[in-house]
Each structure stands twice: as structure tokens, then as C-alpha cells.
Amino acid sequence: MEKIKRNILLNPGPATTTDSVKLAQIVPDICPREKEFASMMKGIREDLVRIVHGKQDDYTAVLFCGSGTINMDVCLNSLLPANKKILIVNNGAYSTRAAEICTYYGLPYIDLKFPVDQLPNLEKIEETLRSNHDIALVYTTHNETGTGLLNPIKEIGALAHKYNAVFVVDTTSTYAMRPINVYDDNIDFCMSSAQKGIMAMTGLSFVVGRRSVIEASKEYPKRSYYCNLFMQYDFFEKTGEMHFTPPVQTIYATRQALDEYFQEGEGSKWARHTRVFEEIHKGLNALGFKNYIKREWQAGLVVSAIYPDDENWDFEKVHDYCYNRGFTIYPGKISTTNTFRLCALGAIDEQDIRDFFVVFKEALLHNGITVPVKYNK
Ligand SMILES: *Cc1c(COP(=O)(O)O)cnc(C)c1O
């Protein structure tokens, strides 16, 4: 087979994958209702619980065919008992998306907003929980991928539990990268998508959560058919299969990606992402770029750099120059400040970042942008 061109994706997912994961999708045709396929999914579900150090009796992984947002939808619409409320701790675009999902379903929720470049105020969270006894579910985002800010989930989870609420965290952009322990981090439900931390393909997403809560949710109001957590869980438990057609080839890639995850190991993988992240900072600093989020608040996976004040700056042009040379950079997701993002996920290492900065600097000079870049204030 011809060699597959290796692109370095610095966007926040899908990530650069290994060739072995790409090629794992090329398998003989199979009907996913076969026992062989169910047994592969069983192993995947168990491994997904293992990654966040859950015990199989306490936690389970439920797979869905869809992009990462399906997990958010599933958790929000399925885990709210009747006559109860959701508290969203919101300091970014992804928690705002969660609030939107609640609006679409007509779920009662409190949107507790904090500035997108700040950590949430724990006292305000506690005050809200204290004065709203009907909050049954607390929701937040671990790494706000739009900015790269890391939220204090352990502390927010502790507050949720103190007020008897279930804690749901969107860990889509930290899972299988930044080490997570569901017990230490006070997580009842977390989630991710195969194309992010585990470095597989798009189309498969998963919720990892407490079995006892999922079982209790059988009695909660049903608000979606395709995206109901208990229904999918129950079908998996009874038959070992997804209720409806799974993304077959993506699941083969996921099997391979999980084998590679455990071969690399949690600690070494996080160390590699950290090396990449440090190298991104080094490169940006050398070119004079400013960070949007305070360095000590960054999750170690996404760097948001502020657009320089240069009349020749044109993100599209810089992007295209890099893209044509195998490097993908990504715009920011902040309404008030113009930023672009460089992300440390995927099967890449520090040398890839050094190679990127050679091209990136060329892209700046090629477009007449002053290096080091300038800011007016
Ligand atoms: C990527 C991501 C998602 C899912 O986005 P999709 O485009 O639906 O895959 C959800 N939450 C966070 C924090 C993410 O980074």
C-alpha cells in the first residue's frame, strides 16, 4: 500500500493518528450483530472505564454513534429527575453549548456564568447550591477547549456531592490525555469522543458513568429516543450490542487505539502531550505571541494566542500557508477577542512542533507580518 501522508493537526480534534490506527479500519466486512463484534465492544467499554480508573462494578461506559456533542445531549436529557434542576458552571463555549441543549429540551437550569478567562468562583457555586434545593445535577467542562482553561472539577464535584447532586463533567478534551481518576476527581459522569484523546477516528463517542445513577434514571422522564442513556445502557447490558447500527470501522480503529494507549501508558502519554505543549509555548514566545489564558490556568493541551496588531495579519493566509505544508492551525472560540489555537493532542511529539514553527515563521514573513509580532498595548 502507498504510504499515507502524515499531517500534523494542531486543531482541537480530530487528532493526528498513527498509521496502525488508520489501517485498523480496513477489515473484512462484518455484520455488527455478530458475537465477535459484541465481544470487541465489551472489551472497549471496559477499557474506557479503566482509563479513568473506575471499578467495573461502579462505572460503565456507554457507546454512541455520533460526535462528542451527543454525550452532552445524552447526559443532560437523561439524568435529570422530574421537577429538578440543572446547575451549569459556565465559563466557556462548551458549557454554553450545554446550556443551549437544556434550552432545546426545555429543561430547567441555572446558567451560572463566569468570565471565559477566569476560574469559576467556588463560593458562588456553593451559594447557588445552598439556595436551590432542587438542583439534582451539576454540569461543567474540564478543559474549555475554546480557550484552554482548566476548571477545578475536583472542588466543583465535592460541592455537588455535598448538596446531593450528581456531577457530570465534559472531559472530551482531557480524557486519555490529562490523567483523570473518577474517585479522586469526584466524577459521576465523564465523556469523550474517539477522535480526541484516544487518537482514533470520528464517529464514536462514549459516556463513562455510575451504574447506580444510570439504573435510577430508568424512572426519569424520557426526553429523547435516540439519545437516552438508560435505553442504550440497558441494550448493551442485555445484548452486548449498540441499540442501533454502530460505526463499525471506527470501532475497529478504537480497539487498536486503545491497545496503543495502554502500550504508551497514562504517565508517558501525558508527559508526551506536556512536551508538545511546552514546545508550542516556546515557539510562540520566540515569535512574541501573547497567551489569552494565564499560563498557570491552562489545561496543558490548548494554547490560545492573541492576534498581533499588525495590518498584514491574516489568519486565513497564515493557515493556508501552513495547511499546504501539512500543518493545520485553528481559529479561537472567544467572541470578544481574536485568537487562534495550537493544540497538543494526537500522535505527535516535540519535533513535529519544531518543524511546525519553521513553517509558521515562514508563513508570517511570507505575508509581511513583523516578527517578533507586535501588540499596541
Ligand atoms: C470536541 C469537544 C466536544 C465535542 O465536539 P464535537 O464537535 O461534537 O465532536 C465537546 N466538548 C468539548 C470540551 C470538546 O473539546
The ligand as an SDF file (V2000), in Angstrom:
LIG
                    3D

 15 15  0  0  0  0  0  0  0  0999 V2000
  -14.5930   18.4330   20.9580 C   0  0  0  0  0  0  0  0  0  0  0  0
  -15.3920   18.7350   22.1500 C   0  0  0  0  0  0  0  0  0  0  0  0
  -16.7430   18.3500   22.2270 C   0  0  0  0  0  0  0  0  0  0  0  0
  -17.4590   17.6590   21.1020 C   0  0  0  0  0  0  0  0  0  0  0  0
  -17.4990   18.3330   19.9180 O   0  0  0  0  0  0  0  0  0  0  0  0
  -17.9850   17.5890   18.5840 P   0  0  0  0  0  0  0  0  0  0  0  0
  -17.7220   18.5910   17.5270 O   0  0  0  0  0  0  0  0  0  0  0  0
  -19.4150   17.2500   18.7390 O   0  0  0  0  0  0  0  0  0  0  0  0
  -17.1360   16.3470   18.4810 O   0  0  0  0  0  0  0  0  0  0  0  0
  -17.4130   18.5860   23.4010 C   0  0  0  0  0  0  0  0  0  0  0  0
  -16.8240   19.1810   24.4390 N   0  0  0  0  0  0  0  0  0  0  0  0
  -15.5440   19.5750   24.4130 C   0  0  0  0  0  0  0  0  0  0  0  0
  -14.9460   20.2120   25.6200 C   0  0  0  0  0  0  0  0  0  0  0  0
  -14.7800   19.3640   23.2610 C   0  0  0  0  0  0  0  0  0  0  0  0
  -13.4940   19.7360   23.2270 O   0  0  0  0  0  0  0  0  0  0  0  0
  1  2  1  0
  2  3  1  0
  2 14  2  0
  3  4  1  0
  3 10  2  0
  4  5  1  0
  5  6  1  0
  6  7  2  0
  6  8  1  0
  6  9  1  0
 10 11  1  0
 11 12  2  0
 12 13  1  0
 12 14  1  0
 14 15  1  0
M  END
$$$$
